[in-house]
Amino acid sequence: MAKKQKFPHLVGSKWTARQKTLGWRHFQVVNRKNQEPWVFAEMVASCDPEARFWINAKQLKDRELWQAGWQTLQEMNEPEVVDDNIIFYE
């Protein structure tokens, strides 16, 4: 049986950084690299193709660092409800 691929929909996904990264917040994954046991994503700023870097894809799951999709500042600052608990982001 084939081994299940980690992060199967990584390439093409869009992300918003909670803090500016290389001067930008909105990024898209343009490439992936598998180096067992890790998976890396190449991130490119949506407004500046020269702003790019590699990140361990596991970090994208950290909600304090990244949010899936392209979010506005207002959306980023709205409280989030997780398991009946409200989490406020600063």
GROMACS elastic network, one bead per residue, 0.5 to 0.9 nm:
[ bonds ]
;  ai    aj funct       b0    kb
    2     5     6  0.88545   500
    4     8     6  0.86391   500
    5     8     6  0.57357   500
    6     9     6  0.88761   500
    6    10     6  0.89168   500
    6    38     6  0.89136   500
    6    39     6  0.73890   500
    7    10     6  0.54265   500
    7    11     6  0.88564   500
    7    39     6  0.78850   500
    7    57     6  0.77602   500
    7    58     6  0.88181   500
    8    11     6  0.81314   500
    9    12     6  0.74590   500
    9    13     6  0.69954   500
   10    13     6  0.55511   500
   10    14     6  0.88684   500
   10    29     6  0.66325   500
   10    30     6  0.85679   500
   10    31     6  0.82269   500
   10    32     6  0.73668   500
   10    41     6  0.74514   500
   10    57     6  0.82076   500
   11    14     6  0.88101   500
   11    28     6  0.79586   500
   11    29     6  0.50638   500
   11    30     6  0.54655   500
   11    31     6  0.57437   500
   11    32     6  0.65868   500
   11    41     6  0.77291   500
   11    42     6  0.86460   500
   12    28     6  0.61666   500
   12    29     6  0.52297   500
   12    30     6  0.59171   500
   12    31     6  0.81695   500
   13    27     6  0.85958   500
   13    28     6  0.57290   500
   13    29     6  0.55488   500
   13    30     6  0.82021   500
   13    68     6  0.79402   500
   13    69     6  0.73542   500
   14    26     6  0.73945   500
   14    27     6  0.58139   500
   14    29     6  0.64934   500
   14    46     6  0.89304   500
   14    67     6  0.88607   500
   14    68     6  0.63297   500
   14    70     6  0.62337   500
   15    25     6  0.80794   500
   15    26     6  0.59180   500
   15    27     6  0.52363   500
   15    28     6  0.61016   500
   15    29     6  0.80471   500
   15    43     6  0.88965   500
   15    60     6  0.80949   500
   15    66     6  0.65349   500
   15    67     6  0.57282   500
   15    70     6  0.56213   500
   15    71     6  0.80748   500
   16    19     6  0.86313   500
   16    24     6  0.89394   500
   16    25     6  0.52988   500
   16    27     6  0.62631   500
   16    28     6  0.87860   500
   16    65     6  0.86066   500
   16    66     6  0.56564   500
   16    67     6  0.51416   500
   16    68     6  0.63816   500
   16    69     6  0.62328   500
   16    70     6  0.52110   500
   16    71     6  0.60437   500
   16    72     6  0.86435   500
   16    76     6  0.88235   500
   17    20     6  0.62801   500
   17    21     6  0.68858   500
   17    24     6  0.79113   500
   17    26     6  0.64745   500
   17    27     6  0.76736   500
   17    64     6  0.88764   500
   17    65     6  0.59976   500
   17    67     6  0.65310   500
   17    68     6  0.89974   500
   17    70     6  0.89326   500
   18    21     6  0.87567   500
   18    25     6  0.71107   500
   18    63     6  0.82762   500
   18    64     6  0.66579   500
   18    65     6  0.51646   500
   18    66     6  0.55288   500
   18    67     6  0.71436   500
   18    76     6  0.75924   500
   19    24     6  0.83660   500
   19    25     6  0.67721   500
   19    65     6  0.71498   500
   19    66     6  0.84495   500
   20    23     6  0.52733   500
   20    24     6  0.50138   500
   20    25     6  0.50480   500
   20    26     6  0.87708   500
   21    24     6  0.52131   500
   21    25     6  0.61629   500
   21    26     6  0.89092   500
   21    45     6  0.88163   500
   21    51     6  0.88868   500
   22    25     6  0.83829   500
   22    45     6  0.84292   500
   22    51     6  0.64309   500
   22    52     6  0.81903   500
   23    51     6  0.84826   500
   24    27     6  0.78699   500
   24    45     6  0.64437   500
   24    46     6  0.83366   500
   24    47     6  0.79604   500
   24    48     6  0.84070   500
   24    51     6  0.82819   500
   25    45     6  0.74098   500
   25    46     6  0.85944   500
   25    70     6  0.84664   500
   25    71     6  0.89289   500
   26    44     6  0.84184   500
   26    45     6  0.57756   500
   26    46     6  0.57210   500
   26    47     6  0.78518   500
   26    69     6  0.83605   500
   26    70     6  0.59835   500
   26    71     6  0.79788   500
   27    43     6  0.59164   500
   27    44     6  0.52768   500
   27    46     6  0.52523   500
   27    47     6  0.84660   500
   27    52     6  0.86868   500
   27    69     6  0.88099   500
   27    70     6  0.78863   500
   28    42     6  0.82324   500
   28    43     6  0.55466   500
   28    44     6  0.54574   500
   28    45     6  0.65281   500
   28    46     6  0.64789   500
   28    69     6  0.88774   500
   29    32     6  0.76722   500
   29    41     6  0.61038   500
   29    42     6  0.55516   500
   29    44     6  0.64641   500
   30    41     6  0.75281   500
   30    42     6  0.57753   500
   30    43     6  0.62784   500
   30    44     6  0.68380   500
   31    40     6  0.83954   500
   31    41     6  0.58941   500
   31    42     6  0.50383   500
   31    43     6  0.76289   500
   31    54     6  0.89939   500
   32    39     6  0.70144   500
   32    40     6  0.55528   500
   32    42     6  0.60470   500
   32    54     6  0.87283   500
   32    57     6  0.86673   500
   33    38     6  0.84592   500
   33    39     6  0.58008   500
   33    40     6  0.50305   500
   33    41     6  0.64978   500
   33    42     6  0.80734   500
   34    37     6  0.77477   500
   34    38     6  0.61984   500
   34    40     6  0.63714   500
   34    41     6  0.89994   500
   35    38     6  0.51976   500
   35    39     6  0.60154   500
   35    40     6  0.76192   500
   36    39     6  0.71311   500
   38    56     6  0.69955   500
   38    57     6  0.78720   500
   38    58     6  0.81426   500
   39    55     6  0.86430   500
   39    56     6  0.60455   500
   39    57     6  0.56716   500
   39    58     6  0.75129   500
   40    54     6  0.63664   500
   40    55     6  0.54680   500
   40    57     6  0.50586   500
   40    58     6  0.81519   500
   41    53     6  0.82876   500
   41    54     6  0.55250   500
   41    55     6  0.53844   500
   41    56     6  0.63030   500
   41    57     6  0.54897   500
   42    52     6  0.69194   500
   42    53     6  0.56454   500
   42    55     6  0.64892   500
   42    56     6  0.89813   500
   42    57     6  0.89574   500
   43    51     6  0.82737   500
   43    52     6  0.53799   500
   43    53     6  0.53950   500
   43    54     6  0.60651   500
   43    55     6  0.73209   500
   44    47     6  0.86263   500
   44    48     6  0.74083   500
   44    49     6  0.58553   500
   44    50     6  0.74695   500
   44    51     6  0.58167   500
   44    53     6  0.68290   500
   44    54     6  0.89938   500
   45    48     6  0.52221   500
   45    49     6  0.59039   500
   45    50     6  0.77074   500
   45    51     6  0.55224   500
   45    52     6  0.63788   500
   46    49     6  0.67965   500
   46    51     6  0.87604   500
   47    51     6  0.86046   500
   48    51     6  0.55618   500
   48    52     6  0.84049   500
   49    52     6  0.68263   500
   54    57     6  0.88010   500
   55    58     6  0.83594   500
   55    59     6  0.72898   500
   55    60     6  0.83783   500
   56    59     6  0.57465   500
   56    60     6  0.77257   500
   57    60     6  0.54867   500
   57    61     6  0.76996   500
   58    61     6  0.57028   500
   58    62     6  0.76287   500
   59    62     6  0.53917   500
   59    63     6  0.87639   500
   59    65     6  0.75248   500
   59    66     6  0.77853   500
   60    63     6  0.74960   500
   60    65     6  0.72172   500
   60    66     6  0.55722   500
   60    67     6  0.75364   500
   60    68     6  0.80430   500
   61    64     6  0.88344   500
   61    65     6  0.82229   500
   61    66     6  0.70383   500
   61    67     6  0.80495   500
   61    68     6  0.86436   500
   62    65     6  0.55065   500
   62    66     6  0.60826   500
   62    67     6  0.81063   500
   63    66     6  0.52015   500
   63    67     6  0.58844   500
   63    68     6  0.87282   500
   64    67     6  0.80108   500
   64    89     6  0.79165   500
   67    70     6  0.77188   500
   67    71     6  0.74928   500
   67    76     6  0.81299   500
   68    71     6  0.79947   500
   71    74     6  0.79894   500
   71    75     6  0.58560   500
   71    76     6  0.61971   500
   72    75     6  0.51345   500
   72    76     6  0.61954   500
   72    77     6  0.87301   500
   73    76     6  0.50060   500
   73    77     6  0.62856   500
   73    78     6  0.88659   500
   74    77     6  0.52628   500
   74    78     6  0.64625   500
   75    78     6  0.53606   500
   75    79     6  0.87158   500
   76    79     6  0.82146   500
   76    89     6  0.74955   500
   76    90     6  0.87608   500
   77    80     6  0.88341   500
   77    88     6  0.74559   500
   77    89     6  0.58090   500
   77    90     6  0.65211   500
   78    88     6  0.71366   500
   78    89     6  0.73464   500
   79    86     6  0.63521   500
   79    87     6  0.56606   500
   79    89     6  0.65620   500
   80    85     6  0.82234   500
   80    86     6  0.56530   500
   80    87     6  0.51676   500
   80    88     6  0.64399   500
   80    89     6  0.80720   500
   81    84     6  0.60116   500
   81    85     6  0.54992   500
   81    87     6  0.61419   500
   81    88     6  0.88101   500
   82    85     6  0.52486   500
   82    86     6  0.63521   500
   82    87     6  0.72026   500
   83    86     6  0.83044   500
